[in-house]
Amino acid sequence: MLSAGRIEESIVEREAEVVIEHFDPLQTSRLRLEPITAEVARLIASGDVSGLGVADGWPQAGTKNGVALAIEHGHPAGWLVRCSGSVIGDCGIRAPVDDAGRVEIGYGLADPYQGQGFGSEVVTAISDWLLAQPVVATVCARTLPSNAASRRVLEKAGFVMVRATDDECVYERHV
């Protein structure tokens, strides 16, 4: 079961967006999703992950850039995904919640941890938590049409494809 503590206190409205100021720690059957603190976000953005206890293959290519963008735009950097104490991935939101209650997620796991159901656990956990926030009505995600594994992860987590082009597939999950 996900914690819903202090949800209302963690939300700040801006002009056309709503910022969720902090994320709660989440636990799945095999994983711990640990909110990335401002200090850890700065370390990741600078490329220093030496003190985080990372697994082989993490961080992925987009991790540093994604965390730097979160810092720049003033929203939480997301969660570190831990398995048996080691960071095996990361996940989070790509931007604040828009005025329609829509938020886009991103996620990634180190190569040695893919194909074991961890991705579905991560996406389900963060989507459940986000949809429990009073300002979120829709969680969406984008993936390449050629990324069959990511598409399966989203479908297992209850997402439905709403649009497909040659360049991307867009999935949504609603309250």
Residue pairs with C-beta under 8 A, 6 or more apart in sequence:
2 24
2 26
2 125
2 128
2 129
2 132
3 24
3 25
3 26
4 24
4 132
5 24
6 24
7 132
7 133
7 134
8 134
10 20
10 21
10 22
10 133
11 18
11 19
11 20
11 21
11 133
11 134
11 135
12 18
12 19
12 21
13 19
14 96
16 98
16 99
17 95
17 96
17 97
17 98
17 99
18 96
18 97
18 98
18 99
18 135
19 74
19 75
19 96
19 97
20 75
20 76
20 93
20 96
20 97
20 130
20 133
20 135
21 76
22 35
22 76
23 35
23 76
23 78
23 79
23 92
23 129
24 35
24 129
25 32
25 33
25 34
25 35
26 32
26 33
26 79
26 125
26 126
26 129
27 33
27 125
28 121
28 122
28 124
28 125
29 121
30 83
30 118
30 121
31 81
31 82
31 83
31 88
31 118
31 121
31 122
31 125
32 81
32 82
32 83
33 79
33 80
33 81
33 82
33 91
33 122
33 125
33 126
34 79
34 80
34 82
35 76
35 78
35 79
36 44
36 67
36 76
36 77
36 78
36 79
36 80
36 90
36 92
38 71
38 77
40 52
40 77
40 80
41 67
41 70
41 71
41 77
42 71
43 49
43 51
43 52
44 52
44 59
44 63
44 64
44 67
44 77
45 64
45 67
45 68
45 71
47 64
49 58
49 59
49 87
52 80
52 87
53 85
53 86
53 87
54 86
54 87
55 83
55 86
55 87
55 88
55 110
55 112
55 113
56 110
56 112
57 88
57 110
57 111
57 112
57 113
58 87
58 88
58 89
58 90
58 109
58 110
59 90
60 89
60 90
60 108
60 109
60 110
62 106
62 108
63 90
63 108
66 77
66 78
66 90
66 92
66 94
66 106
67 77
67 78
67 90
69 94
70 76
70 77
70 78
70 92
71 77
73 95
73 96
75 93
75 95
75 96
76 92
76 93
77 92
78 90
78 91
78 92
78 93
78 106
79 90
79 91
79 92
79 126
80 87
80 89
80 90
81 87
81 88
81 89
81 90
81 91
81 109
81 118
81 122
82 88
83 113
83 118
88 109
88 110
88 112
88 113
88 118
89 107
89 108
89 109
89 110
89 113
89 118
89 122
90 107
90 108
91 105
91 106
91 107
91 108
91 122
91 123
91 126
92 105
92 106
92 107
92 126
93 103
93 104
93 105
93 106
93 130
94 104
94 105
94 106
95 103
95 104
96 103
97 103
97 133
97 135
97 136
100 137
100 138
101 135
101 136
101 137
101 138
102 136
102 137
102 138
102 139
102 140
103 130
103 136
103 138
103 139
103 140
104 139
104 140
104 141
104 142
105 123
105 126
105 127
105 130
105 139
105 140
105 141
106 141
107 119
107 122
107 123
107 126
107 141
107 153
109 118
109 119
109 122
114 149
115 149
119 149
119 150
119 153
120 152
120 153
120 156
120 157
123 141
123 153
123 154
123 156
123 157
123 159
124 156
124 157
124 158
126 139
127 139
127 157
127 158
127 159
127 173
130 136
130 139
131 137
131 139
131 173
131 174
131 175
136 175
137 174
137 175
138 172
138 173
138 174
138 175
139 159
139 172
139 173
140 162
140 170
140 171
140 172
140 173
141 154
141 159
141 170
141 171
142 168
142 169
142 170
142 171
143 150
143 151
143 154
143 168
143 169
143 171
144 150
144 167
144 168
144 169
145 164
145 165
145 166
145 167
145 168
145 169
151 161
151 169
151 171
154 171
155 161
155 171
157 173
158 173
159 171
159 172
159 173
160 171
160 172
160 173
161 169
161 170
161 171
162 170
162 171
162 172
163 169
163 170
164 170
